[in-house]
Amino acid sequence: MFLAEARLATLLQHQNIATVHDVGQGPEGLFLVMELVDGWDLGVLLRSAALRGVRFLRTGRLHRPSGPGGARPCLPEGA
C-alpha cells in the first residue's frame, strides 16, 4: 500500500505540496525521496507556543513523512 500511494504522490504538483522525487524498495526497506522544504520544524513551533501558553484547536489530521521534523508549516515570507 505504501508504494502504491507514494507513486500516486509523484503525480501531484502544487506549490503547497512537497514534491515526491522517487519511491521504491532497497535492501534496507522502503524509501521515499521528497523535496527539501525550507521552514521551521512544526514540533519546535508547537512546543515553543505551548511554553508561552498558546493553545491550538485541533480540527483535523496532519499528514507528514515519518521521521523527526517531517512536518513543516509553510509561512508567508517575513512571518
Backbone torsions as a table, in degrees:
resi	resn	phi	psi	omega
1	MET	NA	-40.2	179.0
2	PHE	-56.9	-49.2	-177.4
3	LEU	-62.8	-40.9	-179.8
4	ALA	-63.8	-46.1	-179.8
5	GLU	-68.3	-38.7	179.8
6	ALA	-65.9	-38.4	177.7
7	ARG	-65.4	-37.3	175.5
8	LEU	-64.1	-36.9	-179.6
9	ALA	-63.7	-26.0	178.5
10	THR	-66.4	-18.8	-179.7
11	LEU	-85.1	-14.9	-177.8
12	LEU	-78.3	131.8	176.6
13	GLN	-138.2	111.5	179.9
14	HIS	-158.2	148.2	-177.8
15	GLN	-62.9	-21.7	-179.5
16	ASN	-101.3	12.3	179.1
17	ILE	-124.8	127.1	176.3
18	ALA	-65.6	132.7	-178.3
19	THR	-71.2	135.3	172.8
20	VAL	-95.2	116.7	-176.3
21	HIS	-89.1	-34.8	-176.2
22	ASP	-157.5	154.5	178.1
23	VAL	-150.4	146.3	179.2
24	GLY	176.2	-163.6	-179.4
25	GLN	-135.1	126.7	178.8
26	GLY	-115.9	-173.5	-178.6
27	PRO	-59.6	-27.3	-178.0
28	GLU	-100.1	4.0	177.3
29	GLY	127.8	-163.7	-178.0
30	LEU	-76.5	150.6	176.4
31	PHE	-142.3	157.4	179.7
32	LEU	-141.6	123.6	179.7
33	VAL	-107.6	116.5	-176.9
34	MET	-118.9	161.4	173.7
35	GLU	-59.9	138.9	174.3
36	LEU	-83.7	119.7	-177.4
37	VAL	-104.2	123.8	178.3
38	ASP	-73.4	130.9	180.0
39	GLY	169.8	-173.1	-179.1
40	TRP	-95.4	147.7	176.7
41	ASP	-69.7	123.7	-176.6
42	LEU	-60.6	-37.5	178.6
43	GLY	-61.6	-41.1	178.2
44	VAL	-64.2	-44.0	179.0
45	LEU	-61.3	-43.7	-178.7
46	LEU	-66.7	-41.6	178.5
47	ARG	-65.5	-41.2	178.8
48	SER	-62.9	-43.0	178.7
49	ALA	-64.5	-41.4	-179.5
50	ALA	-61.9	-37.8	178.4
51	LEU	-64.8	-25.5	179.4
52	ARG	-93.6	3.0	178.0
53	GLY	84.1	11.1	179.0
54	VAL	-80.6	133.4	178.8
55	ARG	-115.0	148.5	-179.9
56	PHE	-118.0	139.4	174.6
57	LEU	-84.9	122.5	-179.6
58	ARG	-89.9	111.3	-175.6
59	THR	-115.2	-8.8	-176.6
60	GLY	-155.2	-163.2	-179.0
61	ARG	-112.9	146.3	176.6
62	LEU	-105.8	121.7	176.2
63	HIS	-97.8	129.1	-178.6
64	ARG	-146.9	157.0	174.7
65	PRO	-65.4	152.3	177.7
66	SER	-69.8	152.0	179.0
67	GLY	110.8	159.7	-177.2
68	PRO	-67.3	140.5	176.4
69	GLY	70.4	21.0	-176.0
70	GLY	-71.5	-34.5	-178.3
71	ALA	-91.2	127.8	179.4
72	ARG	-134.5	121.7	179.1
73	PRO	-72.2	148.1	174.9
74	CYS	-96.7	114.6	-178.2
75	LEU	-112.5	149.6	178.4
76	PRO	-59.9	148.6	179.0
77	GLU	-58.5	133.6	179.5
78	GLY	87.8	0.2	-178.9
79	ALA	-79.4	NA	NA
